[in-house]
């Protein structure tokens, strides 16, 4: 309804290179008159890695962010960065995946 187009890819597994293959299958050519910019990619995978579901959203989103939206999002990012640098992140995230350690990122 807002003029954007969503392409959904569902594939078995979550093996390396799968997302890249999906990107190569995207139909838009930047030189085409019908081209719409890619504005969002949402990537999902099954907890047991049996399936991946990826959404590619083309077109501009009409919503304008408010200062409160930016402040709230920024505060979450800054809090995460603070926990990362202070090494106070829990050992795993909410999905059981290991959280990064600063020595792994900045070495």
N, C-alpha and C positions, 0 to 999 in steps of 0.2 A: 503493500500500500504506500510506502514512502519512496518508491523508485529504486530501491536497492535490490540486488540480486544475490541469493545465497546458493552456493553450490555445496552439496553434502557428499562426502566420500566415506563409504563404509568398507573396511577391508579386514580380512582375517589377520590376526597377529599384530605385533608391534615391533617387527624386526628393524634393524638399522637400515636407513635408506628409504623406508616406506613413505615418509612425509615428502622427501625430495621427489620421489616418483609421482606422488599426487600433484605436487606443484608443477611438474613438467607436463601433466595432463590438463592443466587449466587452459580453457579455451581462448583467453583474451590475448590480443596482440596490441601492444601500445600504439602502433601506427594506424590501427583501425579507427574509423569514425565512430564505431559503436563501443569503443573502449571506455570502461569505467575503472577508476582506481581501486585497487585492493585496499579496503579500509579496516578489515579485521580478520583474524584467523583464530579459530577456537579449536583446540586439540584435546581429544578425550581418548582414554584407553581403558579397557576393562581391567579390573583389579587383578585378574589372572593372566593378563596379556594375551587373551584369546582374540581380541578384536580392537580395532581403532575406528574412531568416528571423528572426522575433521570437517569443519565448516569454513568456507572461504566466502567472505562477505564483500561484495563489490558495490561501490557507490558511496557517496558522502552521507554521513549520519546528520540529521537535521538538529539534533539536540545540542544545545550550547551548555558547556560546563559553567557552573557558578564558582565563585571564589571559595565557597564552603566545600564544594566537591573536591577542588584541587587541594585545599588544606587538609581535608580528611584523608585523601589518598596519600598525600605527601607524608602525613604523620605516620601512617602505617609503614611506609617505605623506610622512613628515618628510624622508627622503632626497630624494625627488622635489622637494619644496618648496625644500629647500636648493639643489639643482642649478638650479632655476628662478631663484631669487633671485641666485645667484652667476653666472648665465649660463654654466653649464658643461654644460648639456644638449647632447647631440649635435644637429646641425641637423635630423635626422629621427628618427622613432621606428622600431621594428623592422619596421613595415609601409611605410616610406618616406614617411609623412605628416610634414609639417613640425611640429616642436615649437614651443610658444608661446614668446614672448619677454616678459619682465616688462613692458616698455613697452607691449605690445599689451594686456595684461591690466589693468594698474593705471593707465593714463593716462586 
